Amino acid sequence: MIAELQCVVLDCPDPARLAGFYAAVLGGELDRPDKRWALDENWATVHAPAGAVLCFQRVEEFLPPRWPDPARPQQFHLDFGVPDLDHAQEQVLVLGATVLDGGTDARGWRVFADPAGHPFCLVRH
């Protein structure tokens, strides 16, 4: 092993807003003091209960991905396991997500965009 994953950082126009969205999705603690970085209007964090840390950094001229447009690719996305896709979808939509691919009832996953436009999936356990 060469390294240990510290966090996943997402560029966005409003770090506090996006951190709030993911804290509502995952639970966890917003902007926990951490010696690895400084918290300010350009950087926000979510320490999720399972130990993952998501960080959000301000990019002034942020251009969100346009899934599935290869001209502005997603580059990566996050998958979140849920027991009930319909219920989880209702909840993330209330928080500001948008549906990118609602799939079919038989399929076990759906694709959404967070409020900054990053794709993520809800996947049935």
C-alpha positions as CSV (number, residue, x, y, z in Angstrom):
1,M,0.0,0.0,0.0
2,I,1.3,3.4,-0.9
3,A,-1.3,5.8,0.5
4,E,-4.5,6.1,2.5
5,L,-7.5,7.9,1.1
6,Q,-8.0,11.1,3.1
7,C,-11.1,12.5,1.4
8,V,-12.9,13.0,-1.9
9,V,-13.0,16.7,-3.0
10,L,-15.7,18.0,-5.3
11,D,-15.4,21.4,-7.1
12,C,-18.5,23.6,-6.8
13,P,-19.7,27.2,-6.8
14,D,-21.1,27.1,-3.2
15,P,-19.2,24.7,-0.8
16,A,-21.5,25.3,2.2
17,R,-24.6,24.5,0.2
18,L,-23.2,21.4,-1.4
19,A,-21.8,20.1,2.0
20,G,-25.3,20.7,3.5
21,F,-26.9,18.6,0.7
22,Y,-24.5,15.7,1.2
23,A,-24.8,15.9,5.0
24,A,-28.5,15.5,4.6
25,V,-28.1,12.5,2.3
26,L,-25.4,10.7,4.3
27,G,-25.7,12.1,7.8
28,G,-22.5,13.0,9.5
29,E,-20.9,16.2,10.7
30,L,-20.6,19.4,8.8
31,D,-17.3,21.3,8.9
32,R,-15.7,19.3,11.8
33,P,-12.4,20.9,12.7
34,D,-9.6,18.9,11.1
35,K,-5.8,19.6,11.2
36,R,-5.5,18.6,7.6
37,W,-7.3,21.7,6.2
38,A,-8.7,25.1,7.1
39,L,-12.4,25.7,6.9
40,D,-13.6,29.0,5.3
41,E,-16.1,30.2,2.6
42,N,-14.0,28.4,0.0
43,W,-13.9,24.9,1.7
44,A,-16.5,22.8,3.5
45,T,-16.6,19.2,4.7
46,V,-18.8,16.3,5.7
47,H,-17.5,13.6,7.9
48,A,-19.9,10.8,7.2
49,P,-20.8,8.2,9.9
50,A,-19.1,5.4,8.0
51,G,-15.8,7.3,8.1
52,A,-15.7,8.8,4.6
53,V,-14.9,12.5,4.3
54,L,-16.3,14.5,1.4
55,C,-14.8,18.0,0.9
56,F,-16.1,20.8,-1.3
57,Q,-14.0,23.6,-2.7
58,R,-15.2,26.8,-4.4
59,V,-14.4,27.2,-8.1
60,E,-15.5,30.6,-9.3
61,E,-16.1,29.7,-12.9
62,F,-17.4,26.1,-12.2
63,L,-18.9,24.3,-15.2
64,P,-20.9,21.2,-14.0
65,P,-20.7,17.9,-15.9
66,R,-23.5,17.3,-18.4
67,W,-24.2,13.7,-18.0
68,P,-23.9,11.8,-20.3
69,D,-22.4,14.4,-22.6
70,P,-18.7,13.5,-23.4
71,A,-17.9,17.2,-24.0
72,R,-18.4,17.8,-20.3
73,P,-18.0,14.4,-18.7
74,Q,-18.8,13.4,-15.1
75,Q,-15.2,12.2,-14.6
76,F,-16.4,10.3,-11.5
77,H,-19.6,9.8,-9.5
78,L,-20.6,8.7,-6.1
79,D,-22.9,5.6,-5.5
80,F,-25.1,5.5,-2.4
81,G,-26.8,2.3,-1.2
82,V,-30.4,2.7,-0.1
83,P,-33.0,0.2,1.0
84,D,-35.9,1.9,-0.9
85,L,-35.2,3.7,-4.2
86,D,-38.6,5.5,-4.4
87,H,-38.3,6.9,-0.8
88,A,-34.7,7.8,-1.3
89,Q,-35.5,9.5,-4.6
90,E,-38.2,11.6,-2.9
91,Q,-35.8,12.7,-0.2
92,V,-32.9,13.7,-2.5
93,L,-35.3,15.6,-4.8
94,V,-36.6,17.6,-1.8
95,L,-32.9,18.4,-1.0
96,G,-32.3,19.9,-4.5
97,A,-31.2,16.9,-6.6
98,T,-32.5,16.4,-10.1
99,V,-33.2,13.2,-11.9
100,L,-30.8,12.4,-14.8
101,D,-31.9,8.8,-15.4
102,G,-34.9,7.4,-13.5
103,G,-34.4,3.9,-15.0
104,T,-37.1,1.3,-14.7
105,D,-38.7,-0.4,-11.7
106,A,-36.7,-3.6,-12.6
107,R,-33.4,-1.8,-12.5
108,G,-31.7,-1.4,-9.1
109,W,-30.2,2.1,-9.6
110,R,-31.1,5.7,-10.6
111,V,-28.9,8.6,-11.6
112,F,-29.3,12.1,-10.2
113,A,-27.4,15.4,-10.2
114,D,-26.6,17.2,-6.9
115,P,-27.3,20.9,-6.6
116,A,-24.0,21.7,-8.3
117,G,-24.6,19.3,-11.2
118,H,-22.4,16.3,-10.1
119,P,-23.9,13.0,-11.0
120,F,-24.5,10.5,-8.3
121,C,-26.5,7.2,-8.1
122,L,-28.9,5.7,-5.6
123,V,-28.4,2.0,-5.7
124,R,-30.9,-0.5,-4.1
125,H,-29.1,-2.7,-1.4
